[in-house]
Amino acid sequence: MHQDTRLQRRHLLLGSAAGAAGLLLPTWARAADEYPVRPITFVCPWPAGGTADQSMRAICQVASKVLGQSIAVENRAGAAGMIGAQYISTARPDGYVIGQIPISVTRFSQIGTLKADPRKDFTYLARTNGQTFGIAVLPDSKFKTLKDMVAFAKANPGKVTYAHAGVGGATHVGMEEFAMAAGIELNAIAYKGGSAALQDTLGGQVDMLADSSSWAPHVEGGKLRLLATWGEKRTPRFKDTPTLKELGYNVVVDAPNGIGAPRGLPPEVEKKLRDAFRTAIQSEEFKAVAARIDSPVMYLDGPDYQKYVMNVYDRETQLIQRLKLKELMEKG
């Protein structure tokens, strides 16, 4: 009888401890099944008005309807997208701070610009859309084709200049990868963003521009001429322009964007967000915006996107060594 009383008392104490542990759980963890109960902040790591910002706002508009809660886009630009990515990685994992994760986190984390490990410090929700990169020149440039430029660069190493949006970014790395494939040496001129690079190209300060589709309206308006694009296939809007791959250089750069959250997101919250963004990315509203900014839709669900990030991380390790990117970053 005495033993039974002790057992009952022990069970009571265990039950009380379990209840207390439940009370000690953070509010956000206990309320995961009710998520979202308040507005969500979506961090865009680029300036307002740019192509990435436009595409993310279009996605968030549809996702907010699916979730039944507003999504406020907050621009935290700087350091080639890494300021925003850093902020997301250190936010509370409750689903109320999410944002765009540029694929360049795989490169900058290894170079040291991003103090986070993309292999374990994010919860990946979706891969969204890529970018259309290209090489553009002024209409009166002596380079009528990319072949012309390569021939001239081979005869004049380091003489051909090109503007790009920053050391270590997709436009810089893509051009250097192409230069290696072509066996040429180019003179890379770094700018603080694609807009400044475009302006100096239009002003004749450099021979070529390497950028995402900032050149598009200028090509259509006759102020620039497009020598090549960098995608797997030709872009529908500029279907007469060949890809680097078509021209014999095995280089494809589309730098797809993705959406993520801090690691440790409750599974119920992760599922709701993945479902909402899947619907948003597949919506006609988003596809229309993506087409307008020459951004191919490249959807992958969270787990598949995470595998993609892991593969890119390994490729970037090799690329960083081949292009001596750490040394280049130190030189600025």
Residue pairs with C-beta under 8 A, 6 or more apart in sequence:
22 30
26 94
28 92
28 94
28 95
28 96
28 266
29 94
29 266
31 37
32 95
32 266
32 267
32 268
32 269
33 268
35 94
35 95
35 266
35 268
35 269
35 272
36 67
36 68
36 69
36 95
36 96
36 272
37 69
38 69
38 96
39 69
39 70
39 71
39 72
39 96
40 64
40 67
40 69
40 70
40 71
40 72
40 95
40 96
40 97
40 98
41 71
41 72
41 74
41 96
41 97
41 98
41 99
42 56
42 60
42 71
42 72
42 73
42 74
42 98
42 99
42 100
43 74
43 76
43 84
43 87
43 88
43 97
43 98
43 99
43 100
44 52
44 53
44 56
44 57
44 73
44 74
44 75
44 76
44 77
44 84
44 99
44 100
45 52
45 75
45 76
45 77
45 78
45 81
45 82
45 83
45 84
45 85
45 99
45 100
45 102
46 52
46 53
46 75
46 77
46 81
46 84
46 100
47 53
47 75
47 77
47 193
48 75
51 131
51 212
51 213
51 214
51 293
51 295
52 100
52 102
52 257
53 73
53 75
54 289
54 293
55 128
55 129
55 257
55 286
55 289
55 290
55 293
55 295
56 73
56 100
56 128
56 257
57 73
58 285
58 286
58 289
58 290
59 128
59 259
59 277
59 280
59 281
59 286
60 71
60 73
60 280
61 71
61 280
61 285
62 279
62 280
62 283
62 285
62 286
63 71
63 276
63 277
63 279
63 280
64 70
64 71
66 275
66 276
66 279
66 280
67 272
67 273
67 276
75 84
76 83
76 84
76 87
77 83
77 84
78 84
79 108
79 113
80 102
80 104
80 108
80 113
80 165
80 166
80 168
80 169
81 100
81 102
81 104
81 105
82 104
82 105
82 108
82 113
82 114
84 99
84 100
85 99
85 101
85 102
85 105
85 114
85 116
86 114
86 115
86 116
87 97
87 99
88 97
88 98
88 99
88 101
88 122
88 260
88 261
88 262
89 116
89 121
89 122
89 262
89 263
90 116
90 262
91 97
91 261
91 262
92 262
93 123
93 261
93 262
93 263
93 264
93 265
93 266
94 265
94 266
94 269
95 261
95 265
95 266
95 269
95 270
95 272
95 273
97 261
97 262
98 125
98 259
98 260
98 261
98 273
99 259
99 260
99 261
100 128
100 257
100 258
100 259
100 260
101 118
101 122
101 124
101 257
101 258
101 259
101 260
102 255
102 257
103 255
103 256
103 257
103 258
103 309
103 312
104 168
104 169
104 170
104 255
105 114
105 116
105 118
105 122
105 309
106 118
106 309
106 312
106 313
106 316
107 168
107 173
107 316
107 319
107 320
107 325
108 114
108 168
109 116
109 117
109 118
110 313
110 316
110 317
110 320
111 168
111 320
111 325
111 326
111 329
112 326
112 329
113 168
113 329
116 122
118 309
118 313
119 309
119 310
119 313
120 263
121 262
121 263
122 260
122 261
122 262
122 263
123 260
123 261
123 262
123 263
123 264
123 265
123 270
123 302
124 258
124 259
124 260
124 302
124 303
124 305
124 306
124 309
125 258
125 259
125 260
125 261
125 270
125 273
125 274
125 277
125 302
125 305
126 258
126 259
126 274
126 277
126 278
126 281
126 299
126 300
126 301
126 302
126 305
127 256
127 257
127 258
127 298
127 299
127 300
127 304
127 305
127 308
128 256
128 257
128 258
128 259
128 277
128 281
128 297
128 298
128 299
129 256
129 257
129 281
129 290
129 295
129 296
129 297
129 298
130 231
130 254
130 255
130 256
130 257
130 295
130 296
130 298
131 170
131 212
131 213
131 254
131 255
131 256
131 257
131 294
131 295
132 212
132 213
132 216
132 229
132 230
132 231
132 235
132 237
132 254
132 294
132 295
132 296
133 170
133 171
133 174
133 210
133 211
133 212
133 213
133 229
133 230
133 231
133 253
133 254
133 255
134 210
134 211
134 213
134 215
134 226
134 227
134 228
134 229
134 230
134 238
134 241
135 146
135 162
135 175
135 208
135 209
135 210
135 226
135 227
135 228
136 201
136 208
136 209
136 211
136 215
136 218
136 219
136 224
136 225
136 226
136 227
137 143
137 149
137 201
137 207
137 208
137 209
137 224
137 225
137 227
138 201
138 202
138 204
138 223
138 224
138 225
139 222
139 223
139 224
139 225
141 207
141 208
141 225
142 148
142 152
143 149
143 152
143 207
143 208
143 227
145 227
146 227
146 228
146 242
146 244
146 247
147 247
149 160
149 208
149 227
150 182
150 184
152 159
152 160
153 159
153 160
153 179
153 182
153 184
153 185
153 186
154 183
154 184
157 184
157 185
158 185
158 186
158 187
159 187
160 184
160 186
160 187
160 207
160 208
161 186
161 187
161 188
161 189
161 206
161 207
161 208
162 175
162 186
162 187
162 188
162 189
162 206
162 207
162 208
162 209
162 210
163 189
163 191
163 197
163 198
163 200
163 201
163 205
163 206
163 208
163 209
163 210
163 211
164 171
164 172
164 175
164 188
164 189
164 190
164 191
164 197
164 210
164 211
165 171
165 172
165 191
165 192
165 193
165 194
165 197
165 211
166 172
166 190
166 191
166 192
166 193
167 188
167 190
167 328
167 329
167 332
168 325
168 328
168 329
170 212
170 253
170 255
171 194
171 197
171 210
171 211
171 212
172 188
172 190
172 210
173 253
173 319
173 323
173 325
174 210
174 230
174 251
174 253
175 186
175 188
175 210
176 186
176 188
176 323
177 251
177 253
177 319
177 323
178 230
178 244
178 249
178 251
179 185
179 186
180 322
180 323
181 244
181 249
181 250
181 251
182 249
189 197
189 200
189 206
190 332
191 197
191 200
194 211
194 212
194 214
195 214
197 206
197 209
197 210
197 211
197 214
198 209
198 211
198 214
198 215
198 218
200 206
201 208
201 209
201 215
201 224
202 218
202 223
202 224
208 227
209 215
209 224
212 255
212 294
213 293
213 294
213 295
215 224
215 226
216 237
216 238
216 294
218 224
219 225
219 226
219 238
226 238
226 241
227 241
228 241
228 242
228 243
228 244
228 247
229 235
229 238
229 241
229 242
229 243
229 244
230 243
230 244
230 251
230 252
230 253
230 254
231 243
231 252
231 253
231 254
231 296
232 243
232 245
232 252
232 254
233 243
234 241
234 242
234 243
234 246
235 241
235 294
235 296
237 294
243 252
244 251
244 252
245 251
245 252
254 296
254 298
256 298
258 300
258 305
258 309
259 273
259 277
261 270
261 273
265 273
270 302
274 301
274 302
278 299
278 301
280 286
281 297
281 299
282 299
286 297
287 297
289 295
290 296
290 297
300 308
319 325
320 326
